Amino acid sequence: MIMHAQGLCFAIAVDTAKFVAGRLIRDGRIRRSFIGMAGQNVAIRRQIKRYYDLANENGILVVSMDEGSPAMKAGLQPGDILVSFDGETIEGIDELHRLLTEERVARRVPIMIIRRNEKLELGITPLERELLN
């Protein structure tokens, strides 16, 4: 609890804490993958959802990409809406972050996007996130 922040407190799920502690003990670090894009959660237009029979109500609007990032190399463009990653439906940034695990580092995975009114499948190869010292 942070006393001078109006009683604000933070909690970490016990499973997450066990996972992180185990990895830190075993490897001394946590490996995560990244694709190098900034995005925001958006609603998918009802017509698009029906036309492509999407399970999603929402997706991730690609706002920008880092120069030379996996997202840029995969062909993502600002304005694209990301609707699935490695066969998993994603409705928001939090779901994408949960999927960017060490198992996906340097492994090409399929992504599905909506570009304007077209559904496209692309391949992306997440890289290991380098932490700044």
C-alpha positions in Angstrom: 0.0 0.0 0.0 1.3 3.5 -0.8 0.3 5.6 2.2 0.6 9.1 0.6 -1.3 8.1 -2.5 -4.8 8.1 -1.0 -4.6 4.5 0.1 -3.7 3.2 -3.4 -2.3 -0.4 -3.4 -1.2 -2.9 -6.0 -1.4 -6.7 -6.0 0.3 -9.4 -8.0 -1.4 -12.8 -8.5 0.3 -15.6 -6.6 0.7 -17.7 -9.8 2.5 -14.7 -11.5 4.7 -14.2 -8.4 5.6 -17.9 -8.3 6.4 -18.0 -12.0 8.6 -14.8 -11.8 10.4 -16.0 -8.7 11.1 -19.4 -10.2 12.5 -17.9 -13.5 14.6 -15.4 -11.6 16.1 -18.2 -9.5 16.6 -20.5 -12.4 17.8 -18.1 -15.1 18.4 -14.8 -13.3 16.0 -13.0 -15.7 12.6 -13.1 -17.4 12.5 -13.5 -21.2 9.7 -11.8 -23.0 9.0 -11.3 -26.7 8.0 -8.1 -28.4 6.7 -7.0 -31.8 7.5 -3.2 -31.6 4.2 -1.6 -32.2 2.0 0.9 -30.3 -1.7 0.2 -30.3 -5.0 1.0 -28.7 -8.1 -1.1 -28.0 -11.0 -0.4 -30.5 -14.4 -1.8 -31.3 -14.7 -3.7 -34.6 -17.5 -2.4 -36.8 -20.5 -4.7 -36.7 -20.6 -5.0 -40.5 -16.9 -6.2 -40.6 -17.5 -8.6 -37.7 -20.5 -10.2 -39.4 -19.0 -10.3 -42.9 -15.8 -12.1 -41.7 -17.7 -14.1 -39.0 -15.3 -12.8 -36.3 -15.6 -13.8 -32.7 -14.1 -10.5 -31.7 -16.1 -7.5 -30.5 -12.8 -5.5 -30.2 -9.3 -5.5 -31.6 -6.1 -3.5 -31.4 -5.7 -0.5 -33.7 -2.1 -0.2 -34.8 -1.1 3.4 -34.1 2.7 3.3 -34.8 5.6 0.9 -35.1 9.3 1.1 -34.2 11.7 1.4 -37.1 12.9 -2.0 -38.2 10.6 -3.8 -35.7 9.0 -7.2 -36.2 5.7 -5.4 -36.8 7.1 -3.3 -39.5 8.9 -6.3 -41.1 5.6 -8.2 -41.1 3.9 -5.5 -43.1 1.7 -4.0 -40.4 0.5 -0.5 -41.2 -0.9 2.3 -39.0 -4.7 1.9 -39.1 -4.7 -1.9 -39.2 -6.7 -3.7 -36.6 -5.1 -6.8 -35.1 -7.7 -9.4 -34.3 -5.7 -12.6 -33.7 -2.2 -13.6 -32.8 -0.8 -17.1 -33.2 -4.3 -18.5 -33.6 -5.7 -16.8 -30.5 -8.4 -14.2 -30.7 -7.3 -11.0 -29.1 -9.6 -8.2 -28.0 -7.1 -5.8 -26.5 -3.6 -4.9 -25.6 -3.6 -6.9 -22.3 -4.4 -10.1 -24.2 -1.6 -9.4 -26.7 0.9 -8.8 -23.8 -0.1 -12.2 -22.2 0.7 -13.9 -25.5 4.1 -12.3 -26.0 5.9 -15.0 -24.0 9.4 -16.4 -24.3 8.1 -19.4 -26.2 7.3 -17.1 -29.1 10.8 -15.4 -29.3 12.2 -15.9 -32.8 9.3 -18.2 -33.8 7.2 -17.0 -36.8 3.5 -16.9 -35.8 0.4 -16.0 -37.9 -1.5 -12.8 -37.1 -4.9 -11.8 -38.6 -5.6 -8.1 -39.3 -8.4 -6.0 -40.7 -7.0 -3.4 -43.1 -9.7 -1.0 -44.3 -12.4 -3.6 -45.1 -10.2 -6.5 -45.9 -9.1 -9.4 -43.7 -5.5 -10.4 -44.1 -3.3 -13.0 -42.6 0.4 -12.1 -42.1 3.3 -13.8 -40.4 5.3 -12.1 -37.6 8.5 -13.2 -35.8 8.6 -11.6 -32.3 12.1 -10.8 -30.9 13.4 -11.0 -27.4 12.8 -7.7 -25.6 16.2 -6.2 -24.7 16.0 -4.4 -21.3 17.8 -1.1 -20.9 20.5 -1.0 -18.3 
